[in-house]
Amino acid sequence: MLERFLIVDDHPLFREALQNAIHLAFPVAEILEASSIEAAQKILETEENIDLLLLDLTMPGTRGFEGLLALRRQRPRLPVVVVSGLEDSRIVGEALACGVAGFIPKSVRKPELAAAIRNVMNGMVYVPEWYAPDSPSPASEGPSVAARLKTLTPQQLRVLEMLRQGKLNKQIAHELSVGETTVKAHITEIFRKLNVHSRTMAAMQLSKVDFAAVLADAGIADKRPRSASDA
């Protein structure tokens, strides 16, 4: 069976390098390319049979893990490997927490890159040799996630739901009819109350509870803001 890959990277030279590494591991593989998250999403709308997606985290128009989370929501069963120049154990750990099948530094040589891709295709999770998992997050200690969520205001819950959906601050501000400064203030308070320091960690905490029930209890039934009166 012909292997099919999707490369999502805005640098043409590195897309070419990835193509070479893929063909080193799978000489007759079919390779699709996207230079933005939006282009990748359009490809995923029409192309069902993709075996592996290789993604650069630092894509235009996205911050942090926004692009990864958007693609994971669209195709949750599609294996994704992050190929990044961000060589930091904390970032690797957060990527793994998002369910990626591997994290490959851009600094690796082509034979190692090819071997990593081959290992992932064989069902392994690839991490660089220097990766050192952090100690358990403080978010796992103290009050439960459900108890922390009860400390959030209805407006903060709305913002948190939109964060979970991967929306940008400006999108949240538009839907709530408030300024981006207000949104940032809500996010800061949400992170403080949940004892997390990133959107990814907040999403991880929500995966531990029935967040739809939390929203329903707060009178937010349709997961969209009805007014901005409590901003």
Secondary structure, 3 states (H helix, E strand, C coil): CCCEEEEECCCHHHHHHHHHHHHHHCCCCEEEEECCHHHHHHHHHHCCCCCEEEECCCCCCCCCCHHHHHHHHHCCCCCEEEEECCCCHHHHHHHHHCCCCEEEECCCCHHHHHHHHHHHHCCCCECCCCCCCCCCCHHHCCCCHHHHHCCCCHHHHHHHHHHHCCCCHHHHHHHHCCCHHHHHHHHHHHHHHHCCCCHHHHHHHHCCCCHHHHHHHCCCCCCCCCCCCCC
